[in-house]
Amino acid sequence: MRILITGAHGQLGSALQSALSQHQLILKDLPAFDLSSPRCESEIVDVAPDVIIHAGAYTDVDGAEREPDRAKAVNVTGTEQVAKAAARTGARLIYMSTDYVFDGAKRTPYEETDSPHPLNQYGLTKRQGEQAVLSSGAKALVVRTAWLYGMQGKNFVKSIMRAAQEQPVLNVVDDQRGCPTYAGDLADALASLLDLDVEGVLHVTNRGDCTWHEFAQAIVQEMGLTVPVLPITTAQAGRLAKRPAYSVLSHNRLAALGQVLPDWRQALSRFVRLQRAPLATSS
């Protein structure tokens, strides 16, 4: 298949290149490909893909509060163009979305049928992107994931690994709960979904859930370190954007499709080993 990937050099896009290596890949990312450009739709139509995996996005949660117009231009207007291109070419569209479309008021895992109510500009723009995709007429699947980390770029796991080697004590939020997800496992799941005729909305994360504090503790443990990880509140963290206190996603629909991702602790263990391997080799 001819598969076009937006955000091709990001955390998920890079993992998708490996998971989909047997296909003909069309890689789109900044600076040559800009989702906020009016040429976005025509650039996709011109290459006539069979499948579009729309992983490109404005993902700076706090940054979206400071520059909402930029976030909207990429996550809403850009996504509208991608969806129109999919509808025009007949390409299957997989759109990557987020747990942050929910407000965290529940205390049981969010189902695909639960009504979104985003708390911040990032979540709002991703929800509007979902609506654009689902109303476009394209054969579309919205995949919501959460707390993503991968080999490329910046992420929570890399930040904690670095801080654990540089700081005597770590302070991490303990009143937000979600599902850490390794980009490699997510990419493998998306590759498997290409063989299934599934549309609508689907939640895909590693199994299990934790708080950011519990996540950080696990990272430090996987590194074999004993740096104290102290719990703090969201208010103490002082972040600009509101975050949902609970954004655990249900896997019921995913399981019904015969897809099961590894537990988040198993995924984290593999990732930490991969991250530390170059260090061991060079020492």
Kinemage of the C-alpha trace (Angstrom):
@kinemage 1
@onewidth
@group {chain A} dominant
@subgroup {mainchain}
@vectorlist {calphas} color= white
{ca met a 1} P 0.000 0.000 0.000
{ca arg a 2} L 0.949 3.636 -0.489
{ca ile a 3} L 0.769 5.080 3.014
{ca leu a 4} L 1.207 8.789 3.654
{ca ile a 5} L 2.302 9.730 7.177
{ca thr a 6} L 2.024 13.292 8.445
{ca gly a 7} L 4.318 14.167 11.330
{ca ala a 8} L 6.590 11.510 9.884
{ca his a 9} L 9.652 12.469 11.951
{ca gly a 10} L 7.892 12.771 15.308
{ca gln a 11} L 7.623 10.180 18.063
{ca leu a 12} L 4.823 8.175 16.448
{ca gly a 13} L 5.766 8.944 12.848
{ca ser a 14} L 9.268 7.576 13.351
{ca ala a 15} L 7.901 4.401 14.954
{ca leu a 16} L 5.431 4.009 12.088
{ca gln a 17} L 8.249 4.086 9.564
{ca ser a 18} L 9.630 0.945 11.180
{ca ala a 19} L 6.276 -0.789 11.718
{ca leu a 20} L 5.162 -0.140 8.115
{ca ser a 21} L 8.498 -0.636 6.366
{ca gln a 22} L 7.054 -3.267 4.016
{ca his a 23} L 4.755 -0.646 2.484
{ca gln a 24} L 5.508 2.279 0.169
{ca leu a 25} L 5.747 5.207 2.575
{ca ile a 26} L 5.218 8.864 1.711
{ca leu a 27} L 6.722 10.915 4.534
{ca lys a 28} L 5.395 14.397 5.241
{ca asp a 29} L 6.677 16.743 7.943
{ca leu a 30} L 8.057 20.210 8.605
{ca pro a 31} L 9.622 22.202 7.100
{ca ala a 32} L 8.719 20.974 3.617
{ca phe a 33} L 5.153 20.038 4.593
{ca asp a 34} L 3.192 22.456 6.778
{ca leu a 35} L -0.304 21.537 7.972
{ca ser a 36} L -1.152 25.221 8.340
{ca ser a 37} L -0.349 25.918 4.691
{ca pro a 38} L -3.219 26.282 2.184
{ca arg a 39} L -1.259 23.902 -0.090
{ca cys a 40} L -1.612 21.018 2.368
{ca glu a 41} L -4.674 19.444 0.714
{ca ser a 42} L -3.321 19.582 -2.836
{ca glu a 43} L 0.075 18.206 -1.777
{ca ile a 44} L -1.673 15.108 -0.441
{ca val a 45} L -4.029 14.739 -3.404
{ca asp a 46} L -1.096 14.939 -5.822
{ca val a 47} L 0.559 11.783 -4.415
{ca ala a 48} L -2.691 9.735 -4.319
{ca pro a 49} L -2.107 7.627 -1.188
{ca asp a 50} L -4.138 4.543 -0.327
{ca val a 51} L -3.942 5.321 3.389
{ca ile a 52} L -3.226 8.516 5.327
{ca ile a 53} L -2.056 8.299 8.926
{ca his a 54} L -2.424 11.815 10.252
{ca ala a 55} L -0.002 11.928 13.171
{ca gly a 56} L 1.174 15.501 12.640
{ca ala a 57} L -0.114 18.010 15.196
{ca tyr a 58} L 0.577 20.954 17.456
{ca thr a 59} L 1.163 19.038 20.707
{ca asp a 60} L 2.509 21.640 23.162
{ca val a 61} L -0.319 21.614 25.717
{ca asp a 62} L 0.767 24.764 27.558
{ca gly a 63} L 1.897 26.417 24.328
{ca ala a 64} L -1.611 26.060 22.917
{ca glu a 65} L -2.876 28.310 25.713
{ca arg a 66} L -0.366 30.991 24.711
{ca glu a 67} L -0.932 30.713 20.955
{ca pro a 68} L -4.408 29.230 20.396
{ca asp a 69} L -4.569 30.519 16.817
{ca arg a 70} L -1.439 28.562 15.893
{ca ala a 71} L -2.783 25.415 17.555
{ca lys a 72} L -6.076 25.807 15.689
{ca ala a 73} L -4.349 26.426 12.359
{ca val a 74} L -2.464 23.125 12.658
{ca asn a 75} L -4.881 20.884 14.554
{ca val a 76} L -8.182 22.056 13.099
{ca thr a 77} L -7.649 23.802 9.739
{ca gly a 78} L -4.778 21.479 8.847
{ca thr a 79} L -6.796 18.419 9.773
{ca glu a 80} L -9.737 19.681 7.724
{ca gln a 81} L -7.424 19.826 4.707
{ca val a 82} L -6.078 16.325 5.339
{ca ala a 83} L -9.633 14.989 5.662
{ca lys a 84} L -10.743 16.709 2.448
{ca ala a 85} L -7.762 15.202 0.649
{ca ala a 86} L -8.705 11.747 1.939
{ca ala a 87} L -12.281 12.177 0.770
{ca arg a 88} L -11.154 13.407 -2.670
{ca thr a 89} L -8.705 10.558 -3.250
{ca gly a 90} L -10.708 7.794 -1.571
{ca ala a 91} L -7.839 7.178 0.841
{ca arg a 92} L -8.485 5.560 4.184
{ca leu a 93} L -7.753 8.072 6.961
{ca ile a 94} L -6.441 7.322 10.455
{ca tyr a 95} L -6.394 10.426 12.631
{ca met a 96} L -4.422 10.462 15.870
{ca ser a 97} L -6.195 12.125 18.766
{ca thr a 98} L -5.810 12.324 22.526
{ca asp a 99} L -7.203 11.511 25.958
{ca tyr a 100} L -7.234 15.271 26.568
{ca val a 101} L -10.561 15.544 24.734
{ca phe a 102} L -12.061 14.462 28.093
{ca asp a 103} L -12.455 16.560 31.237
{ca gly a 104} L -11.505 13.880 33.777
{ca ala a 105} L -14.803 13.995 35.676
{ca lys a 106} L -15.237 10.195 35.438
{ca arg a 107} L -13.478 7.677 37.649
{ca thr a 108} L -13.933 4.709 35.352
{ca pro a 109} L -12.216 4.315 31.961
{ca tyr a 110} L -13.577 6.487 29.176
{ca glu a 111} L -15.373 4.612 26.411
{ca glu a 112} L -15.383 5.731 22.793
{ca thr a 113} L -19.062 6.645 23.205
{ca asp a 114} L -18.472 9.038 26.133
{ca ser a 115} L -19.013 12.704 25.306
{ca pro a 116} L -15.787 14.731 25.038
{ca his a 117} L -15.428 17.927 27.044
{ca pro a 118} L -11.890 19.281 26.740
{ca leu a 119} L -10.424 21.480 29.483
{ca asn a 120} L -7.704 23.195 27.461
{ca gln a 121} L -7.008 24.644 24.019
{ca tyr a 122} L -4.978 21.632 22.912
{ca gly a 123} L -7.808 19.228 23.769
{ca leu a 124} L -10.334 21.550 22.144
{ca thr a 125} L -8.421 21.729 18.861
{ca lys a 126} L -7.930 17.957 18.791
{ca arg a 127} L -11.650 17.432 19.406
{ca gln a 128} L -12.475 19.829 16.584
{ca gly a 129} L -10.054 17.856 14.436
{ca glu a 130} L -11.940 14.678 15.305
{ca gln a 131} L -15.213 16.278 14.233
{ca ala a 132} L -13.696 17.442 10.956
{ca val a 133} L -12.472 13.935 10.198
{ca leu a 134} L -15.699 12.157 11.130
{ca ser a 135} L -17.852 14.550 9.086
{ca ser a 136} L -15.578 14.628 6.017
{ca gly a 137} L -17.068 11.710 4.132
{ca ala a 138} L -13.724 9.921 4.134
{ca lys a 139} L -13.388 6.347 5.351
{ca ala a 140} L -12.002 7.451 8.676
{ca leu a 141} L -10.840 6.124 12.026
{ca val a 142} L -10.096 8.417 14.957
{ca val a 143} L -7.529 6.791 17.255
{ca arg a 144} L -7.249 8.315 20.718
{ca thr a 145} L -4.067 7.588 22.599
{ca ala a 146} L -2.424 9.014 25.729
{ca trp a 147} L 0.811 9.969 27.493
{ca leu a 148} L 2.873 9.062 24.444
{ca tyr a 149} L 6.626 8.555 24.529
{ca gly a 150} L 9.031 7.292 21.893
{ca met a 151} L 12.606 7.200 20.689
{ca gln a 152} L 12.396 10.535 18.845
{ca gly a 153} L 11.932 13.975 20.343
{ca lys a 154} L 11.181 15.121 23.861
{ca asn a 155} L 8.882 13.264 26.244
{ca phe a 156} L 8.195 12.611 29.916
{ca val a 157} L 10.233 9.410 30.139
{ca lys a 158} L 13.365 10.984 28.663
{ca ser a 159} L 12.959 14.026 30.920
{ca ile a 160} L 12.689 11.887 34.055
{ca met a 161} L 15.631 9.701 32.994
{ca arg a 162} L 17.772 12.797 32.569
{ca ala a 163} L 16.560 14.462 35.776
{ca ala a 164} L 17.132 11.283 37.811
{ca gln a 165} L 20.815 11.454 36.892
{ca glu a 166} L 21.172 15.195 37.549
{ca gln a 167} L 18.911 16.070 40.493
{ca pro a 168} L 18.900 14.813 44.110
{ca val a 169} L 15.081 14.784 44.378
{ca leu a 170} L 12.253 14.711 41.827
{ca asn a 171} L 8.836 16.316 42.396
{ca val a 172} L 6.096 14.861 40.194
{ca val a 173} L 2.323 15.372 39.964
{ca asp a 174} L 0.321 12.632 41.669
{ca asp a 175} L -3.291 13.741 41.098
{ca gln a 176} L -3.566 13.038 37.355
{ca arg a 177} L -4.135 9.445 36.196
{ca gly a 178} L -3.804 8.112 32.673
{ca cys a 179} L -2.319 5.477 30.382
{ca pro a 180} L 1.364 5.713 29.411
{ca thr a 181} L 1.805 4.561 25.813
{ca tyr a 182} L 4.992 3.545 24.023
{ca ala a 183} L 5.041 4.795 20.429
{ca gly a 184} L 6.535 1.512 19.201
{ca asp a 185} L 3.600 -0.492 20.556
{ca leu a 186} L 1.094 2.046 19.221
{ca ala a 187} L 2.688 1.912 15.772
{ca asp a 188} L 2.503 -1.903 15.746
{ca ala a 189} L -1.170 -1.711 16.705
{ca leu a 190} L -1.904 0.756 13.911
{ca ala a 191} L -0.141 -1.527 11.433
{ca ser a 192} L -2.412 -4.374 12.549
{ca leu a 193} L -5.509 -2.185 12.265
{ca leu a 194} L -4.780 -1.667 8.568
{ca asp a 195} L -5.887 -5.261 8.059
{ca leu a 196} L -9.232 -4.615 9.746
{ca asp a 197} L -12.254 -2.760 8.401
{ca val a 198} L -12.793 -0.437 11.366
{ca glu a 199} L -14.114 3.124 11.365
{ca gly a 200} L -15.361 5.629 13.921
{ca val a 201} L -13.458 6.118 17.176
{ca leu a 202} L -11.030 3.720 18.845
{ca his a 203} L -8.976 4.010 22.030
{ca val a 204} L -5.455 2.567 21.766
{ca thr a 205} L -2.991 2.710 24.673
{ca asn a 206} L -0.802 0.306 26.580
{ca arg a 207} L -2.742 -1.635 29.217
{ca gly a 208} L -2.948 -0.398 32.787
{ca asp a 209} L -2.877 3.081 34.269
{ca cys a 210} L -0.970 5.188 36.775
{ca thr a 211} L -0.343 8.731 37.947
{ca trp a 212} L 2.563 10.790 36.642
{ca his a 213} L 4.224 10.248 40.035
{ca glu a 214} L 3.832 6.465 39.795
{ca phe a 215} L 5.099 6.643 36.205
{ca ala a 216} L 8.188 8.566 37.324
{ca gln a 217} L 8.826 6.117 40.181
{ca ala a 218} L 8.716 3.240 37.690
{ca ile a 219} L 11.160 5.009 35.367
{ca val a 220} L 13.651 5.533 38.192
{ca gln a 221} L 13.256 1.904 39.259
{ca glu a 222} L 13.872 0.676 35.711
{ca met a 223} L 17.097 2.698 35.710
{ca gly a 224} L 18.207 0.986 38.903
{ca leu a 225} L 18.444 4.309 40.753
{ca thr a 226} L 17.243 5.325 44.220
{ca val a 227} L 16.503 9.010 43.656
{ca pro a 228} L 13.512 10.050 45.810
{ca val a 229} L 10.386 10.839 43.769
{ca leu a 230} L 8.054 13.023 45.819
{ca pro a 231} L 4.350 13.539 45.017
{ca ile a 232} L 3.005 17.034 44.382
{ca thr a 233} L -0.383 18.376 43.318
{ca thr a 234} L -1.335 19.815 39.954
{ca ala a 235} L -1.722 23.198 41.636
{ca gln a 236} L 1.830 22.986 42.998
{ca ala a 237} L 3.148 22.174 39.514
{ca gly a 238} L 1.803 25.518 38.280
{ca arg a 239} L 1.267 24.540 34.661
{ca leu a 240} L -0.586 26.965 32.389
{ca ala a 241} L -3.121 24.569 30.835
{ca lys a 242} L -5.685 22.638 32.838
{ca arg a 243} L -5.259 18.858 32.684
{ca pro a 244} L -7.889 16.164 33.332
{ca ala a 245} L -7.443 14.498 36.715
{ca tyr a 246} L -8.527 11.167 35.202
{ca ser a 247} L -8.132 10.331 31.506
{ca val a 248} L -7.828 6.536 31.499
{ca leu a 249} L -9.110 5.137 28.198
{ca ser a 250} L -11.118 1.917 27.934
{ca his a 251} L -9.798 -0.894 25.738
{ca asn a 252} L -13.097 -2.736 25.314
{ca arg a 253} L -13.531 -1.957 21.615
{ca leu a 254} L -9.860 -2.648 20.915
{ca ala a 255} L -10.116 -6.031 22.656
{ca ala a 256} L -13.249 -6.874 20.663
{ca leu a 257} L -11.139 -6.373 17.532
{ca gly a 258} L -8.654 -8.937 18.853
{ca gln a 259} L -5.981 -6.348 19.630
{ca val a 260} L -4.170 -6.282 22.986
{ca leu a 261} L -1.226 -4.007 23.739
{ca pro a 262} L 1.382 -4.864 26.387
{ca asp a 263} L 1.110 -3.581 29.959
{ca trp a 264} L 2.610 -0.110 30.396
{ca arg a 265} L 5.280 -1.369 32.807
{ca gln a 266} L 6.484 -3.971 30.296
{ca ala a 267} L 6.578 -1.332 27.563
{ca leu a 268} L 8.475 1.081 29.792
{ca ser a 269} L 11.059 -1.564 30.673
{ca arg a 270} L 11.770 -2.201 26.986
{ca phe a 271} L 12.025 1.511 26.252
{ca val a 272} L 14.427 2.261 29.102
{ca arg a 273} L 16.688 -0.604 27.997
{ca leu a 274} L 16.712 0.756 24.435
{ca gln a 275} L 17.466 4.284 25.652
{ca arg a 276} L 20.329 3.145 27.866
{ca ala a 277} L 21.883 0.719 25.353
{ca pro a 278} L 23.911 3.393 23.498
{ca leu a 279} L 25.238 4.638 26.839
{ca ala a 280} L 26.386 1.137 27.795
{ca thr a 281} L 27.985 0.623 24.393
{ca ser a 282} L 29.958 3.865 24.535
{ca ser a 283} L 31.193 3.471 28.137
